[in-house]
Amino acid sequence: MEAQRLLQYGTTTLAYELTFAERKTLGVRVNPEGEIKVIAPEGTELAAIEEKLMSKAAWIRKQRDFFLSFQPRRSERRYVSGETHLYLGKQYRLKVHKVDWDIDEGVRLERGYFHLRTIDPEDRERSEKLMKRFYEAYASLRFPAFLKARLPTARNFYDGPVKLKMKWLTNRWGMCRRSGTITLNYELIKAPPECIEYVIVHELCHLGEFNHRKAFYNLLEKEWPEWEIVKDRLERILS
């Protein structure tokens, strides 16, 4: 049975999910969504659990903050002329054009501007869908090339198949499955190429270390020594 509990660590309140199971030691895990999962041996008293958590609180907070900082942050878009939108790390101003027929709708990047053609410039949701369609099309062209360029990274520690998928993800830039499937967030097409490549390398490293323990970061450090700098740039640009 799972229960939600709170742990006060200084001025920080950590919410965690507690589960009891037949095991000998207390297990603590922070998942990529920033959720804290605690599995304790059957019969363990709450005071003993919280004492153990307090000893690991600094590590828990660091892990949670790391994952939360990695989540995409998006400012609200109005989709009006003059607004700037990103593509591969560069900002382009938007020009909205009214058209008479929906067959003429779409987005094109021409002469340093995004040209958005729509039958209803006041319909923000419609304009957002048109922009997303543009990003999806260009991500489908660019991401496979980025993955191909970085695939030799994985061959140092993984010899299985690697498959690429793309989705709009709400709380992460990418994810990896043991089957070798790498999923990238379409949102990444707005970031500079090196940031896209960093996320790809990050996910490829999970094919060697399917966790976020020290061994994973050692592998990531080996394959991309300056990964923290690029990660910080990604967060600054897509905030």
C-alpha positions in Angstrom: 0.0 0.0 0.0 1.3 3.4 -1.0 1.0 6.6 1.2 1.9 10.2 0.5 4.0 11.8 3.3 5.9 15.0 3.9 9.5 15.4 5.2 10.7 18.8 6.5 14.3 19.4 5.7 15.4 22.9 6.8 13.1 25.3 4.8 12.3 22.7 2.2 9.4 20.4 2.3 9.9 17.1 0.5 6.8 15.1 -0.5 7.5 11.4 -0.9 5.6 8.2 -1.7 6.1 5.5 0.9 5.6 1.8 0.2 6.3 -1.2 2.4 7.7 -4.4 0.9 9.5 -7.6 1.9 13.1 -6.4 1.8 15.9 -5.8 4.2 17.0 -2.3 3.4 15.3 1.1 2.8 15.3 2.1 -0.9 15.0 5.7 -2.1 14.6 6.7 -5.7 13.9 10.0 -7.4 12.4 9.6 -10.9 12.7 12.0 -13.8 9.4 13.7 -12.9 11.0 14.7 -9.6 8.8 12.3 -7.6 10.4 10.8 -4.5 9.7 7.0 -4.0 10.6 5.3 -0.8 10.4 1.5 -0.3 10.8 0.4 3.3 11.0 -3.1 4.9 7.7 -4.4 6.3 7.1 -3.3 9.9 9.6 -0.5 9.9 8.5 2.4 12.2 7.9 5.8 10.6 10.4 7.5 12.9 13.2 5.1 11.7 12.2 5.8 8.1 12.3 9.5 8.5 15.6 9.4 10.4 17.1 7.5 7.4 15.5 10.0 4.9 16.9 12.9 6.9 20.4 11.5 6.4 19.8 11.3 2.7 17.8 14.6 2.4 20.6 16.6 0.8 21.1 14.0 -1.9 17.3 13.7 -2.4 16.9 17.4 -2.9 19.9 17.6 -5.3 18.5 14.7 -7.4 15.0 16.2 -7.4 16.2 19.7 -8.3 18.3 18.2 -11.1 15.4 16.5 -12.7 13.1 19.4 -12.3 15.6 21.8 -13.9 15.8 19.4 -16.9 12.1 19.7 -17.5 11.0 22.0 -20.4 9.7 25.4 -19.3 7.6 27.3 -21.8 6.5 30.9 -21.8 3.0 31.6 -23.1 2.8 32.4 -26.8 0.2 34.7 -28.4 1.0 34.1 -32.1 0.8 37.7 -33.2 3.0 39.6 -35.7 6.3 40.8 -34.1 6.5 37.9 -31.6 9.7 35.9 -31.7 9.9 32.1 -32.0 12.9 29.8 -31.9 14.3 27.4 -34.4 17.7 25.6 -33.9 18.6 28.2 -31.2 17.9 31.3 -33.3 15.1 33.7 -32.8 12.9 34.7 -35.7 10.1 37.3 -35.8 6.6 36.1 -36.7 4.5 37.6 -39.5 0.9 36.5 -39.5 -1.0 36.6 -42.8 -4.7 36.0 -43.2 -5.7 33.7 -46.1 -9.1 32.8 -47.4 -8.8 29.0 -47.7 -7.5 26.5 -45.1 -5.6 24.7 -47.9 -3.3 27.8 -48.0 -2.6 27.6 -44.3 0.9 26.8 -43.0 4.2 28.2 -41.7 7.3 28.9 -43.7 10.7 30.2 -42.6 11.7 32.8 -45.2 14.3 35.6 -45.2 14.7 35.6 -41.4 11.0 35.5 -40.6 8.4 33.0 -39.7 5.4 33.5 -42.0 2.3 32.1 -40.5 -0.7 31.9 -42.9 -4.1 31.2 -41.3 -7.8 31.8 -42.1 -8.3 33.1 -38.6 -5.4 35.2 -37.1 -7.4 35.6 -33.9 -7.6 31.9 -33.2 -4.5 31.3 -31.1 -5.0 27.6 -30.8 -5.2 27.2 -34.6 -2.0 29.2 -35.0 -0.2 27.1 -32.3 -1.2 23.9 -34.2 0.2 25.3 -37.4 3.5 26.2 -35.7 3.7 22.8 -34.1 3.2 21.2 -37.6 6.2 23.2 -38.8 8.3 22.1 -35.9 7.3 18.4 -36.3 8.2 18.4 -40.0 11.6 19.9 -39.4 12.4 17.8 -36.4 11.6 14.7 -38.5 14.2 15.9 -40.9 16.9 17.0 -38.4 16.7 14.6 -35.5 17.6 11.4 -37.5 20.7 13.1 -38.8 21.8 14.2 -35.3 21.2 10.7 -34.0 23.2 9.1 -36.9 26.1 11.5 -36.1 26.2 10.5 -32.5 25.4 6.8 -32.8 29.0 5.7 -32.6 28.9 6.9 -29.0 26.5 4.1 -28.1 28.6 1.5 -30.0 31.3 1.8 -27.3 28.9 0.1 -24.8 25.8 -1.1 -26.7 25.6 -3.2 -29.9 21.8 -3.6 -30.2 19.4 -1.7 -32.5 18.6 1.9 -31.9 15.3 3.3 -32.9 14.2 7.0 -32.9 10.8 8.3 -32.0 9.5 11.9 -31.6 6.7 13.2 -29.4 5.6 16.3 -27.6 6.7 15.5 -24.1 5.4 17.6 -21.1 8.2 17.0 -18.6 11.4 15.8 -20.2 13.6 16.4 -23.2 14.0 12.8 -24.1 13.7 9.2 -22.8 15.2 5.8 -23.5 13.9 2.3 -23.3 15.9 -0.9 -22.8 14.8 -2.0 -26.2 17.0 0.7 -27.7 14.2 3.2 -28.5 15.2 6.8 -28.0 12.3 9.3 -27.9 13.0 13.0 -28.4 10.8 15.9 -27.5 9.7 17.9 -30.6 10.4 21.0 -28.5 14.1 20.4 -28.9 14.0 21.6 -32.5 13.9 25.1 -31.0 17.3 24.5 -29.3 20.8 24.9 -30.7 22.2 21.8 -32.5 24.7 21.1 -29.7 21.9 21.0 -27.2 19.9 18.5 -29.3 23.1 16.4 -29.6 23.6 16.5 -25.8 20.1 15.1 -25.1 20.8 12.4 -27.7 24.1 11.5 -26.0 22.4 11.6 -22.6 19.8 9.1 -23.8 22.3 6.9 -25.6 24.3 6.6 -22.4 21.3 5.1 -20.8 21.8 2.1 -23.1 24.9 1.5 -21.1 23.7 2.5 -17.7 19.9 2.4 -17.4 19.7 4.6 -14.3 21.0 7.9 -12.9 23.5 6.5 -10.6 27.2 7.5 -10.4 28.2 5.0 -13.2 25.8 6.7 -15.6 27.3 10.1 -14.9 30.8 8.7 -15.3 29.8 7.4 -18.7 28.2 10.7 -19.7 31.3 12.6 -18.5 33.5 10.3 -20.6 31.4 10.7 -23.8 30.7 14.4 -23.3 33.0 16.1 -20.7 31.3 19.5 -20.9 27.7 18.2 -20.7 26.8 20.4 -17.8 27.6 23.5 -19.7 25.5 22.5 -22.7 22.6 21.4 -20.3 22.7 24.8 -18.7 22.5 26.5 -22.1 19.5 24.3 -23.1 17.7 25.4 -19.9 18.5 29.1 -20.4 17.3 29.1 -24.0 14.1 27.1 -23.6 12.9 28.8 -20.4 
